[in-house]
Amino acid sequence: MSQRKKENKITEIDESALEEKIIFGPVPHEFFGFRILRFFVIITWAIIVTTLVWLSIPFGFILGPIYKKYNISKWYSPLEMASRAWSIGILWILNIKVRTEGFELYKDFKQQPSVLMYSHSSYLDPIVLQGYSPIPCKYIYKKELIYLFPWLFLLAYFVGHIPINRGKKNSAISSINDAANIIETKKYCIAISPEGTRSKDGNLMEFKKGPFHLAMKSHSTIVPVVFFGNNQIWNANTFFPHSGSLVVRCLPPIKISKDDTVDSISKKVRIEMLKSLHTKPVDYKTFSETGISRTVIYLTLLSYIVYSGLNWFGCL
């Protein structure tokens, strides 16, 4: 057997092993009332901070030219800071501790066309990325969400996130082309899941081709990101989250060469993500720190502010 054939056979065996499903440990029992309380409390936070983000839009337009003139990072724009506060606040209230790995790889990452591709198995994924991503990102989301949650997703549209109509092929292709043009001309980073939707069992699903067409058309660098613990804390099968700890891990950037195809770059990204998902974080346990203490603190402060406001206006 030739050396090349031997190498190909070894590669096939390695890839087959990587595709084996990961078995996650059981989720510890928790009083269901705590989970319901967390859910409804973060709804109040989301409404309050979303309103503040709406109010910050004019400041974004006013300060935009100033930021550009003095080469100030988008990281410090009012919209970016308000968006991060929105996400970090949700995670804090939920009693979810976030640990980051690999972020040092992007410490000196210059603003450039890039596509952040993440493993997607939880409602928490975009929230964590919005709050902790080392690169300010725009997101691609289902257009139908604008009609279901206009207060949130219409705002997302105004601040630069991109809705696509997945039900109509021509519309989705047009949106991908528009997104590629935005990425290349404005040097944006777009965050998108190559799986297309949430994995219910926490394992990496088959990749769609759209995100890789997007990366190649925009001549982007790919930023792979994987999560640990998010599926167990808040998966697609329930509206009511647990508390706990999760890890978001950034992998080394992947450059697209002139010889790459959609299939070859998809394979590269998938292998790197699978390798990382099979390498658990050191000294990490999803449910080592749980509780509702922060939820109670937030609820107490909110009640006090509402009571004081009503009292000040003479309503009590």
N, C-alpha and C positions, 0 to 999 in steps of 0.2 A: 504494500500500500504506500502511495507517494506521501511525502511530507504534507503537501497541501490538503490531500484528502483526510489525513489524520487530524489536521488542524480544524477542518470543517466539521468532522465528526465530534471532536471535543466541544466545539462551539455549540453544536446542536444539543448535545447532552447538557451543557451548562444552561442553555436557554430553557430547556425542558424543566430542569430543576427549579429555575427561577419562577416559572409559571405555576408551580405548585401553590395551592391556596394556603394562605396563612390562617392558622386557627387561633382565634383570640380567646382570652380567658373570660370567665363569666363576669357579668356586671353585678356588683354587690347590691343586695336589697336596700332600698331607700324608701322612706315614707313618701307615697305618691303625692301627698299634699304639698310637700316641699317643692317638687318638680312643677306642679301647677302654679304655685306661688312665684317661682322664678320666671316662668313664662310670661305671666301677666304683668309682673314688675318690669321686665325688660321692654314690654310693649310701651309702658309709660315713658321710659327713658328714650326709646326710639322716636316717639312722637315729639317729645320736648326738644331733643337735639336735632332732629330732622327740621323742625321749625327754625332753629338757630342757623342751620346750614342754608336754608332758603334765604334767611335774612343776610347771610354773608355773601350771597351772589353779587350784589352791586359792588361790594368792596373788592371782589375778585376782578371785575371789569376795570375798576378804577386803578388798582394796584398792578394789574397785569403789565402795562407798558413800563412801569417803574422797575418791576422785577426784571423785565427783559433788558432794559437799558443798563442796569447795574449787574447783570448776570447773576441774579439771586436765584438759588435753587427753587424749583417748584415745591420742594418739600416744605418750604416755609410759607406757602401761599395760604390765605385764610380758608379756602375751600379744602385744601389738603389737611390742614391742622384740625378743622372742624370734623372732617370725615374720619380722621384717626381717633379723635376724641369720642365720636359716635361708637366706633368699634371697640376701642379699649374699655370704654365705660360698660358696654354690654358684657364683655368677658369678666370684668371686675365684679359686676353685680351678680353674675352667674356663679361666682366663686370658682372660676376657671383660671388656673395658673398656666401661663404660656412660657415655654422654654425654647430658645432659638439655637440653631446649629448651622454652621456654614456661612453665616452672614458676613464674616470677615472677607470672604471671597469677593464681595461686592462693595467693599469699603471705598475703593477708588473707581468704581464702575461709572464711567462717564455717560451723560445723557446720550442715548443712541437708539436707533430702531431696535426694539426687542420684544419678544413674546414670552411671558412667564407662563409656563405650563405646569399645572398642579394636579396631584392625585385628588379625586373628588369623591368623598363618601359621607359628607356631613353638611348640615346647615351651617356649621361653624366655619367652613373653609374660606369663603369670601370675607367673612367678618374678621378672621385672624389675619388674612393677607392685607386687608384694608388698614388694620391697626399696626401691623408689625413688618410688612414687606420692606426690605432695604431699598427698594426702588419704587417711587410713586407710580401707581398703575391705574389704567382705565380698564373697564370690564366690558365683556360682551354678555348680554343676557337676553332671555326670551321676551319678545315684544309684548306677548300676552300679559306679562307682569305689570305693564303700564296700566292696563284696564282693571286688573285685580287690585293693585296697590298703587294708585296714581300719586298719592302724597309722597311716596318714597321713590318710585321708579320713574316718574316724570322728572323729579329732581335729578335723578341719576342721568337722565338724558341731557338735561341742561348743563350739567357739570362735565359732560364729555364722554360718558359711558355710552356704549353702542348697542342698541336693540336690534335683534334680527328676527325675522319671521321664519322659524324653522319648519312651519307647515307648508311653505311655498318655496320650492327649490330656487326659482329665479330670484326671488327677493333675498333669500339667504346668500346666494352667490354675489348679488349686488352689494349686500352689506359687508361681505368679506372683502370685496374689492375696495369699497369705501374705507374700510378699516385699514387695509394695507396702505392705501394712499395717505391716510392720516398718520400712521406709524412712521412712514418714510419721510414725509415732509415736516412733521412736527417733532420727530425723534421721540415718540411716545413709547411707553411700555404697555402692552395690552396683556391682561391676565385672562387666561382661558383654560378650561379643562379639556384635554384631548379625548377624554371619555365621553364628553357630551352631556352627561347627567350623573347623578350620585349613584355610587355603588352601594347596594344594600347590605352586602356582607363585609365591606371594608377592603376587599381585594381589588386590584387594578383590573378594570374591564378592558374590552377591546377598544382600540383607539379609532376615532373618526379621522378622516383625511383633511377636513376643513382647516383645523388649526395649523397644519403643516403647509397647506397651500398658502395660508395667511403669512406664515413665517418666510416662505420662499419668495412670495410676491413682494414683500416689503423689505427683503434682504436683511432680515433681523437676526440678532443673536438670540438663541433660545436659553431661557433661564428655568431649569427644572426645579420643582419644589415638591416635597412629599410631607405628609403629616403622620403623626403617631398619636393614637388615643382619641382622635376626634370622632371616629365612627362609634366608639363605645359610649362616649359622653352624650352625643346628640346625633343619632343616625336618621336616615330617611323614613324610618318606620314609626316615628313618634313626633309629636309637637312639643313634648315636655322634656327638657334637658336635665341631665345629671350635672353634678359638679365634679371637679377633678383637675388633672394636669394633662397637658398635651405638649407635643413637640412639633415645631415647624422647622424643617431642614432644607436649606438651599444647597443644591448640587452645583458643581463647576459649570460655567456657561458653555454652551455648545455652539460652535461656529458652523455655518452652513457653507460647504465648499461648492465650487462650480460643478463638481461631478455628482453631487448629491441629488437624489430624487425624493419625492414625497415618501415613498416606501422606505428608502434607506435612512432618511433622517428620522422617520417615525420609529424605526427599529432601534436606532441609536438611543433615542430619548427613552423608549420603553425599557431597554436593557438597563440603562443607568438608574431609572426610577425603581425597577424591580430589585436591582442589587441593593439599593439603599433601603427599600422597605423590608428586605430580609436581614438588614443589619440594624438591630434594635439599639436605641440610645442607651448609653451606660447609666446605671443607677437610676432607672426610670420606672415608675409605676403609675398607671393611669389614675388609680383611685387612692393614692397615698394621702392626699389632702382634699377632703370633702367638707360640705357643710352649707349653711345658709347665712352665716354671720354677716357677710357683705350685703346680701339681699336685705336683711333686716336693718342694717345701718342706712342703706339708701332709702328704704321705705320710711324709716323714722325721720330722716332729714327732709324728705319730700313732704311728709305729713306736716312737719313743723313749718316749712316754707308756705305751704298752702294755707294753713291755719293763720299764720302771721299776716299773709297777704289779705285774706278775707277780713281779718280783724282790723287791719290798717284802713281798708276801704269801708269799714263800718258795716260789714255784712253780718257780723256776729254780735 
